[in-house]
Amino acid sequence: MSKPADEFSSRNSESEAEESNHEDAVSDNEKPKHQQQLVPIPSSSLIVDHTLPVPDMLPSLVKLSKELFKEWSNLDESHFSAERVSGGITNLLLKLSVKEENGNTVDVTVRLYGPNTEYVINRERELQAIQYLSAAGFGAKLLGVFGNGMVQSFIHARTLEPLDLRNPKLAAEIAKQLNRFHQVEIPGSKEPQLWNDIFKFYERASTLTFDDHEKQKKYATISFEEVHTELMKLKELTGCLEAPVVFAHNDLLSGNLMLNDDEEKMYIIDFEYGSYNYRGFDIGNHFNEYAGYDCDYTLYPNKDEQYHFLRNYLQPENPDTVSENALKELYVETSCYMLASHLYWALWALIQAKMSPIDFDYLSYFFLRYDEFKKQKETCLSLGESYLSESKTK
Ligand SMILES: Nc1ncnc2c1ncn2[C@@H]1O[C@H](COP(=O)(O)OP(=O)(O)OP(=O)(O)O)[C@@H](O)[C@H]1O
């Protein structure tokens, strides 16, 4: 994979930096897709050592900021301060505050990629998408890229909690935003990535060994033959649904939604897993996230809650006019792809169990997701099968 710094040309003028504020990006969204302008992103090959305590990172952060943003190049270190932003488990996210000469303080985030995350995240894909999504007004504005991370605008908003997802007003707004998100066009291949990604995960996840005896024992109880059979069966059934393919977020959990209550503005953030994919996958995956951090799947939205979301997704302006057929079609798609979401994150967790330095019980997470898949599969697969046979007879 080429380094992020190789991907972009340099940009270092003050006027260009001004162009990159969030308001401009939002208004750009009103323009037809082909007229959306991408602003060149400044880049640096600097690497910031993520193992240092935050105060010891400051000198490199200052050097980086001065290299990326010419307007800060004359400020001394006393103008900069950094703190850790809580929440991220994949990357180290910092808030960098810069007191400019005019007395204004500008906040940005500095994201340092977690070690070994390249096994599950395609950074090239992410960087390409982020520019287009950011130009379409989604997420934080991308301000600069460097050897092992990126600088983005700081969003002043609260991060949603799992229980917020089922609040009808917020659910309608998320659905509406997701509809808009799915309309963004990212250049390049439009091939859905779900099965490529899942089988890539499967190849890696099924050939691991753990030094820790207890982990190895637990891992050895997994039948990868069984997992493979399940994957093939689900791939075949979902293939028959001919679900629309869109640019999907693929990880729409509450932590990736921020809300500015005063402005009533919702932000979808963190496009690390974004790719062209089946719309039903993105929605089914989002519904799985109602279960929250404890994976309490009794919290999965009931049919009424799902229909409320789906109506608002299909017709954000006139949710009550959505036809029963369109609703049923998306409901079936979502229910089947929700199963794929369990398999995707189950296999992802096995790779994390081996590769991630983060102290989290990823092996148990595999079982949580795989067990829930097994619990739901009969109901969802027969829903898909009967829908397909009904459609054939019509
Ligand atoms: N641009 C931003 N401005 C302000 N806060 C942010 C911004 N980006 C992320 N955050 C906060 O940091 C949290 C983690 O961010 P993000 O999901 O992007 O990191 P991550 O390392 O990919 O985390 P995870 O692996 O948990 O998804 C978010 O839930 C949000 O609270």
The ligand as an SDF file (V2000), in Angstrom:
LIG
                    3D

 31 33  0  0  0  0  0  0  0  0999 V2000
  -13.7730   15.1950   14.0780 N   0  0  0  0  0  0  0  0  0  0  0  0
  -14.1500   14.9190   15.3340 C   0  0  0  0  0  0  0  0  0  0  0  0
  -14.4690   15.9170   16.1650 N   0  0  0  0  0  0  0  0  0  0  0  0
  -14.8090   15.6680   17.4540 C   0  0  0  0  0  0  0  0  0  0  0  0
  -14.8890   14.4320   17.9800 N   0  0  0  0  0  0  0  0  0  0  0  0
  -14.6010   13.3840   17.1930 C   0  0  0  0  0  0  0  0  0  0  0  0
  -14.2210   13.5690   15.8310 C   0  0  0  0  0  0  0  0  0  0  0  0
  -13.9900   12.3540   15.2780 N   0  0  0  0  0  0  0  0  0  0  0  0
  -14.2310   11.4520   16.2560 C   0  0  0  0  0  0  0  0  0  0  0  0
  -14.6000   12.0510   17.4110 N   0  0  0  0  0  0  0  0  0  0  0  0
  -14.9470   11.3840   18.6890 C   0  0  0  0  0  0  0  0  0  0  0  0
  -14.0440   10.3050   18.8640 O   0  0  0  0  0  0  0  0  0  0  0  0
  -14.7530    9.0610   18.9070 C   0  0  0  0  0  0  0  0  0  0  0  0
  -13.9770    8.0010   18.1640 C   0  0  0  0  0  0  0  0  0  0  0  0
  -13.8390    8.3880   16.8260 O   0  0  0  0  0  0  0  0  0  0  0  0
  -13.7140    7.3710   15.6490 P   0  0  0  0  0  0  0  0  0  0  0  0
  -14.8860    6.4390   15.6520 O   0  0  0  0  0  0  0  0  0  0  0  0
  -13.4910    8.1400   14.4210 O   0  0  0  0  0  0  0  0  0  0  0  0
  -12.3990    6.6050   16.0760 O   0  0  0  0  0  0  0  0  0  0  0  0
  -12.0130    5.1060   15.9460 P   0  0  0  0  0  0  0  0  0  0  0  0
  -10.6510    4.9630   16.4820 O   0  0  0  0  0  0  0  0  0  0  0  0
  -12.2420    4.6570   14.5490 O   0  0  0  0  0  0  0  0  0  0  0  0
  -13.0380    4.4220   16.9310 O   0  0  0  0  0  0  0  0  0  0  0  0
  -13.8180    3.0720   16.8390 P   0  0  0  0  0  0  0  0  0  0  0  0
  -12.8360    2.0410   16.4700 O   0  0  0  0  0  0  0  0  0  0  0  0
  -14.3560    2.9590   18.2270 O   0  0  0  0  0  0  0  0  0  0  0  0
  -14.8790    3.3050   15.7710 O   0  0  0  0  0  0  0  0  0  0  0  0
  -16.1160    9.3410   18.3030 C   0  0  0  0  0  0  0  0  0  0  0  0
  -17.0940    8.4690   18.8410 O   0  0  0  0  0  0  0  0  0  0  0  0
  -16.3390   10.7890   18.6930 C   0  0  0  0  0  0  0  0  0  0  0  0
  -16.8150   10.8420   20.0350 O   0  0  0  0  0  0  0  0  0  0  0  0
  1  2  1  0
  2  3  1  0
  2  7  2  0
  3  4  2  0
  4  5  1  0
  5  6  2  0
  6  7  1  0
  6 10  1  0
  7  8  1  0
  8  9  2  0
  9 10  1  0
 10 11  1  0
 11 12  1  0
 11 30  1  0
 12 13  1  0
 13 14  1  0
 13 28  1  0
 14 15  1  0
 15 16  1  0
 16 17  2  0
 16 18  1  0
 16 19  1  0
 19 20  1  0
 20 21  2  0
 20 22  1  0
 20 23  1  0
 23 24  1  0
 24 25  2  0
 24 26  1  0
 24 27  1  0
 28 29  1  0
 28 30  1  0
 30 31  1  0
M  END
$$$$
